[in-house]
Amino acid sequence: GIPIKNLGLVVGYGEMQGLIALVGRAAALEILLEGRVFGAEEAKDKGLVNRVVPDDKVEEESLAAARRIADGAPLVARWHKKLARRLASPRPPTGRERDEAYACFDTEDFKTGVKAFLAKQKPEFKGK
């Protein structure tokens, strides 16, 4: 929760916009107006966290998640993050922005990924 109401503070427009985008208007107002602290399961239900793991598994799961991300194609991860940031804007993507995703077909990592997939092997991406 966000007990900001107990401090006499107001969240800024940027923070409010992000919170509303994350959980919706009703849940954002509930969180801010009630100022109640809630647990991990409720945070997950509201969309504030993606997963909940037992306390004794946090480090293990964090490292496993980091490894899964690191094992992917770095250029693709960069493009996905860029697309997600860009689509947070209400302005529709331009044709040039839409076409940018097709650049992945020209990368060494794409060729590596397809080759490994067909051979049922784990790819070793280079970020090229």
Rosetta constraint file for C-alpha pairs under 8 A:
AtomPair CA 1 CA 31 HARMONIC 5.85 0.50
AtomPair CA 1 CA 32 HARMONIC 7.72 0.50
AtomPair CA 1 CA 35 HARMONIC 6.13 0.50
AtomPair CA 1 CA 36 HARMONIC 5.44 0.50
AtomPair CA 1 CA 37 HARMONIC 4.22 0.50
AtomPair CA 1 CA 38 HARMONIC 5.58 0.50
AtomPair CA 2 CA 31 HARMONIC 6.23 0.50
AtomPair CA 2 CA 32 HARMONIC 6.00 0.50
AtomPair CA 2 CA 35 HARMONIC 5.26 0.50
AtomPair CA 2 CA 36 HARMONIC 6.81 0.50
AtomPair CA 2 CA 37 HARMONIC 6.75 0.50
AtomPair CA 3 CA 7 HARMONIC 7.50 0.50
AtomPair CA 3 CA 32 HARMONIC 7.01 0.50
AtomPair CA 3 CA 34 HARMONIC 7.67 0.50
AtomPair CA 3 CA 35 HARMONIC 3.93 0.50
AtomPair CA 3 CA 36 HARMONIC 6.15 0.50
AtomPair CA 3 CA 37 HARMONIC 7.02 0.50
AtomPair CA 4 CA 8 HARMONIC 6.75 0.50
AtomPair CA 4 CA 9 HARMONIC 5.73 0.50
AtomPair CA 4 CA 10 HARMONIC 7.11 0.50
AtomPair CA 4 CA 11 HARMONIC 7.87 0.50
AtomPair CA 4 CA 32 HARMONIC 6.94 0.50
AtomPair CA 4 CA 35 HARMONIC 6.44 0.50
AtomPair CA 5 CA 9 HARMONIC 6.03 0.50
AtomPair CA 5 CA 10 HARMONIC 7.36 0.50
AtomPair CA 5 CA 32 HARMONIC 6.81 0.50
AtomPair CA 5 CA 33 HARMONIC 6.76 0.50
AtomPair CA 5 CA 34 HARMONIC 7.85 0.50
AtomPair CA 5 CA 35 HARMONIC 6.08 0.50
AtomPair CA 6 CA 35 HARMONIC 7.31 0.50
AtomPair CA 11 CA 15 HARMONIC 6.07 0.50
AtomPair CA 11 CA 16 HARMONIC 6.17 0.50
AtomPair CA 12 CA 16 HARMONIC 6.08 0.50
AtomPair CA 13 CA 17 HARMONIC 5.87 0.50
AtomPair CA 14 CA 18 HARMONIC 6.21 0.50
AtomPair CA 15 CA 19 HARMONIC 6.11 0.50
AtomPair CA 16 CA 20 HARMONIC 6.02 0.50
AtomPair CA 16 CA 28 HARMONIC 7.79 0.50
AtomPair CA 17 CA 21 HARMONIC 6.07 0.50
AtomPair CA 18 CA 22 HARMONIC 6.14 0.50
AtomPair CA 19 CA 23 HARMONIC 6.09 0.50
AtomPair CA 19 CA 24 HARMONIC 7.33 0.50
AtomPair CA 19 CA 28 HARMONIC 6.08 0.50
AtomPair CA 20 CA 24 HARMONIC 4.47 0.50
AtomPair CA 20 CA 25 HARMONIC 5.05 0.50
AtomPair CA 20 CA 27 HARMONIC 7.80 0.50
AtomPair CA 20 CA 28 HARMONIC 5.62 0.50
AtomPair CA 21 CA 25 HARMONIC 7.94 0.50
AtomPair CA 22 CA 47 HARMONIC 6.56 0.50
AtomPair CA 22 CA 48 HARMONIC 6.93 0.50
AtomPair CA 23 CA 27 HARMONIC 5.85 0.50
AtomPair CA 23 CA 28 HARMONIC 6.19 0.50
AtomPair CA 23 CA 46 HARMONIC 5.87 0.50
AtomPair CA 23 CA 47 HARMONIC 5.70 0.50
AtomPair CA 23 CA 48 HARMONIC 6.96 0.50
AtomPair CA 24 CA 28 HARMONIC 6.06 0.50
AtomPair CA 25 CA 29 HARMONIC 6.17 0.50
AtomPair CA 26 CA 30 HARMONIC 6.18 0.50
AtomPair CA 27 CA 31 HARMONIC 6.07 0.50
AtomPair CA 27 CA 46 HARMONIC 7.11 0.50
AtomPair CA 28 CA 32 HARMONIC 6.21 0.50
AtomPair CA 29 CA 33 HARMONIC 5.64 0.50
AtomPair CA 30 CA 34 HARMONIC 5.71 0.50
AtomPair CA 30 CA 35 HARMONIC 7.84 0.50
AtomPair CA 31 CA 35 HARMONIC 5.73 0.50
AtomPair CA 31 CA 36 HARMONIC 6.81 0.50
AtomPair CA 38 CA 42 HARMONIC 6.37 0.50
AtomPair CA 38 CA 43 HARMONIC 6.91 0.50
AtomPair CA 39 CA 43 HARMONIC 6.25 0.50
AtomPair CA 40 CA 44 HARMONIC 6.15 0.50
AtomPair CA 40 CA 49 HARMONIC 7.84 0.50
AtomPair CA 40 CA 52 HARMONIC 6.42 0.50
AtomPair CA 41 CA 45 HARMONIC 6.18 0.50
AtomPair CA 41 CA 52 HARMONIC 6.80 0.50
AtomPair CA 42 CA 46 HARMONIC 6.16 0.50
AtomPair CA 43 CA 47 HARMONIC 6.30 0.50
AtomPair CA 43 CA 48 HARMONIC 5.14 0.50
AtomPair CA 43 CA 49 HARMONIC 6.01 0.50
AtomPair CA 44 CA 48 HARMONIC 5.63 0.50
AtomPair CA 44 CA 49 HARMONIC 4.87 0.50
AtomPair CA 44 CA 50 HARMONIC 6.11 0.50
AtomPair CA 44 CA 51 HARMONIC 6.48 0.50
AtomPair CA 44 CA 52 HARMONIC 7.13 0.50
AtomPair CA 53 CA 57 HARMONIC 6.15 0.50
AtomPair CA 53 CA 58 HARMONIC 6.13 0.50
AtomPair CA 53 CA 61 HARMONIC 7.62 0.50
AtomPair CA 54 CA 58 HARMONIC 6.55 0.50
AtomPair CA 57 CA 61 HARMONIC 5.99 0.50
AtomPair CA 58 CA 62 HARMONIC 5.93 0.50
AtomPair CA 59 CA 63 HARMONIC 6.12 0.50
AtomPair CA 60 CA 64 HARMONIC 6.16 0.50
AtomPair CA 61 CA 65 HARMONIC 5.99 0.50
AtomPair CA 62 CA 66 HARMONIC 6.15 0.50
AtomPair CA 63 CA 67 HARMONIC 6.10 0.50
AtomPair CA 64 CA 68 HARMONIC 6.23 0.50
AtomPair CA 65 CA 69 HARMONIC 6.28 0.50
AtomPair CA 66 CA 70 HARMONIC 6.03 0.50
AtomPair CA 67 CA 71 HARMONIC 5.98 0.50
AtomPair CA 68 CA 72 HARMONIC 6.77 0.50
AtomPair CA 69 CA 77 HARMONIC 7.94 0.50
AtomPair CA 70 CA 74 HARMONIC 7.37 0.50
AtomPair CA 71 CA 124 HARMONIC 7.60 0.50
AtomPair CA 71 CA 125 HARMONIC 7.60 0.50
AtomPair CA 72 CA 76 HARMONIC 7.73 0.50
AtomPair CA 72 CA 77 HARMONIC 7.27 0.50
AtomPair CA 72 CA 125 HARMONIC 7.06 0.50
AtomPair CA 73 CA 77 HARMONIC 6.41 0.50
AtomPair CA 73 CA 109 HARMONIC 6.35 0.50
AtomPair CA 73 CA 125 HARMONIC 5.43 0.50
AtomPair CA 73 CA 126 HARMONIC 7.46 0.50
AtomPair CA 73 CA 127 HARMONIC 6.32 0.50
AtomPair CA 74 CA 78 HARMONIC 6.23 0.50
AtomPair CA 74 CA 125 HARMONIC 7.40 0.50
AtomPair CA 74 CA 126 HARMONIC 7.65 0.50
AtomPair CA 74 CA 127 HARMONIC 5.19 0.50
AtomPair CA 75 CA 79 HARMONIC 6.18 0.50
AtomPair CA 75 CA 104 HARMONIC 7.87 0.50
AtomPair CA 75 CA 127 HARMONIC 5.60 0.50
AtomPair CA 75 CA 128 HARMONIC 7.27 0.50
AtomPair CA 76 CA 80 HARMONIC 6.05 0.50
AtomPair CA 76 CA 104 HARMONIC 7.21 0.50
AtomPair CA 77 CA 81 HARMONIC 6.22 0.50
AtomPair CA 78 CA 82 HARMONIC 6.16 0.50
AtomPair CA 79 CA 83 HARMONIC 6.03 0.50
AtomPair CA 79 CA 101 HARMONIC 7.29 0.50
AtomPair CA 80 CA 84 HARMONIC 6.11 0.50
AtomPair CA 81 CA 85 HARMONIC 6.19 0.50
AtomPair CA 82 CA 86 HARMONIC 6.07 0.50
AtomPair CA 83 CA 87 HARMONIC 6.02 0.50
AtomPair CA 84 CA 88 HARMONIC 6.51 0.50
AtomPair CA 85 CA 89 HARMONIC 7.60 0.50
AtomPair CA 86 CA 93 HARMONIC 7.83 0.50
AtomPair CA 87 CA 91 HARMONIC 7.95 0.50
AtomPair CA 87 CA 92 HARMONIC 7.74 0.50
AtomPair CA 87 CA 93 HARMONIC 7.45 0.50
AtomPair CA 93 CA 97 HARMONIC 5.84 0.50
AtomPair CA 93 CA 98 HARMONIC 6.40 0.50
AtomPair CA 94 CA 98 HARMONIC 6.26 0.50
AtomPair CA 95 CA 99 HARMONIC 6.11 0.50
AtomPair CA 96 CA 100 HARMONIC 6.23 0.50
AtomPair CA 97 CA 101 HARMONIC 7.56 0.50
AtomPair CA 99 CA 103 HARMONIC 7.53 0.50
AtomPair CA 102 CA 106 HARMONIC 7.95 0.50
AtomPair CA 103 CA 107 HARMONIC 7.21 0.50
AtomPair CA 104 CA 110 HARMONIC 6.41 0.50
AtomPair CA 105 CA 110 HARMONIC 5.93 0.50
AtomPair CA 105 CA 111 HARMONIC 7.80 0.50
AtomPair CA 106 CA 110 HARMONIC 7.22 0.50
AtomPair CA 107 CA 111 HARMONIC 6.85 0.50
AtomPair CA 107 CA 128 HARMONIC 5.80 0.50
AtomPair CA 108 CA 112 HARMONIC 6.12 0.50
AtomPair CA 108 CA 126 HARMONIC 7.79 0.50
AtomPair CA 108 CA 127 HARMONIC 7.84 0.50
AtomPair CA 108 CA 128 HARMONIC 5.35 0.50
AtomPair CA 109 CA 113 HARMONIC 5.92 0.50
AtomPair CA 109 CA 125 HARMONIC 5.43 0.50
AtomPair CA 109 CA 126 HARMONIC 6.50 0.50
AtomPair CA 109 CA 127 HARMONIC 6.41 0.50
AtomPair CA 109 CA 128 HARMONIC 5.92 0.50
AtomPair CA 110 CA 114 HARMONIC 6.19 0.50
AtomPair CA 111 CA 115 HARMONIC 6.09 0.50
AtomPair CA 112 CA 116 HARMONIC 6.07 0.50
AtomPair CA 112 CA 123 HARMONIC 6.28 0.50
AtomPair CA 112 CA 124 HARMONIC 7.26 0.50
AtomPair CA 112 CA 125 HARMONIC 6.87 0.50
AtomPair CA 113 CA 117 HARMONIC 6.00 0.50
AtomPair CA 113 CA 123 HARMONIC 5.53 0.50
AtomPair CA 113 CA 124 HARMONIC 7.93 0.50
AtomPair CA 113 CA 125 HARMONIC 7.57 0.50
AtomPair CA 114 CA 118 HARMONIC 6.16 0.50
AtomPair CA 115 CA 119 HARMONIC 6.21 0.50
AtomPair CA 116 CA 120 HARMONIC 5.84 0.50
AtomPair CA 116 CA 121 HARMONIC 4.80 0.50
AtomPair CA 116 CA 122 HARMONIC 5.94 0.50
AtomPair CA 116 CA 123 HARMONIC 5.19 0.50
AtomPair CA 117 CA 121 HARMONIC 6.09 0.50
AtomPair CA 117 CA 122 HARMONIC 7.40 0.50
AtomPair CA 117 CA 123 HARMONIC 7.56 0.50
